[in-house]
Amino acid sequence: MLSGHAYARAVRVHTLLHLTLATIISKELVIDDDMDANLQNTIEDVKNNTISYNDIENCDEETESLLYQCNKKLKQYEGRGSTGKLWIQYFHMVLIAKEFITAEHMGGLGRCLWRKSHFWPCCAKHEHMASSFELR
């Protein structure tokens, strides 16, 4: 088990590496003027705390297009070989860890929703594991 300082340092390192990978991927995306304006508005909303979780979940067409491009680029990197596949797997694992930390900060409902969306699909074919998860 990690102490608080070691845990914070590990989270910081993995988050920075995740950001680095995301930056490398984002440099190869094709972003038009409308998409850029939409991104700038979203970033300003996040900075000013005027955006809600539901606003992010119910995104518009530009955001959907950008998300599609990102996923396509991730698949492309994954197809480059075993090292690329490992880096993309690492990218997804850090993303899951970040979502878990967000769910912990949200409290009871966030943890319950996170548990349902991440653990249950993993345990779908393993009933003995699925039965050990208690929903509260």
Rosetta blueprint (number, residue, H / E / L):
1 M L
2 L L
3 S L
4 G H
5 H H
6 A H
7 Y H
8 A H
9 R H
10 A H
11 V H
12 R H
13 V H
14 H H
15 T H
16 L H
17 L H
18 H H
19 L H
20 T H
21 L H
22 A H
23 T H
24 I H
25 I H
26 S H
27 K L
28 E L
29 L L
30 V L
31 I L
32 D L
33 D H
34 D H
35 M H
36 D H
37 A H
38 N H
39 L H
40 Q H
41 N H
42 T H
43 I H
44 E H
45 D H
46 V H
47 K H
48 N L
49 N L
50 T L
51 I L
52 S L
53 Y H
54 N H
55 D H
56 I H
57 E H
58 N L
59 C L
60 D L
61 E H
62 E H
63 T H
64 E H
65 S H
66 L H
67 L H
68 Y H
69 Q H
70 C H
71 N H
72 K H
73 K H
74 L H
75 K H
76 Q H
77 Y H
78 E H
79 G L
80 R L
81 G L
82 S H
83 T H
84 G H
85 K H
86 L H
87 W H
88 I H
89 Q H
90 Y H
91 F H
92 H H
93 M H
94 V H
95 L H
96 I H
97 A H
98 K H
99 E H
100 F H
101 I H
102 T H
103 A H
104 E H
105 H H
106 M H
107 G L
108 G H
109 L H
110 G H
111 R H
112 C H
113 L H
114 W H
115 R H
116 K H
117 S H
118 H H
119 F H
120 W H
121 P H
122 C H
123 C L
124 A L
125 K L
126 H L
127 E H
128 H H
129 M H
130 A H
131 S L
132 S L
133 F L
134 E L
135 L L
136 R L
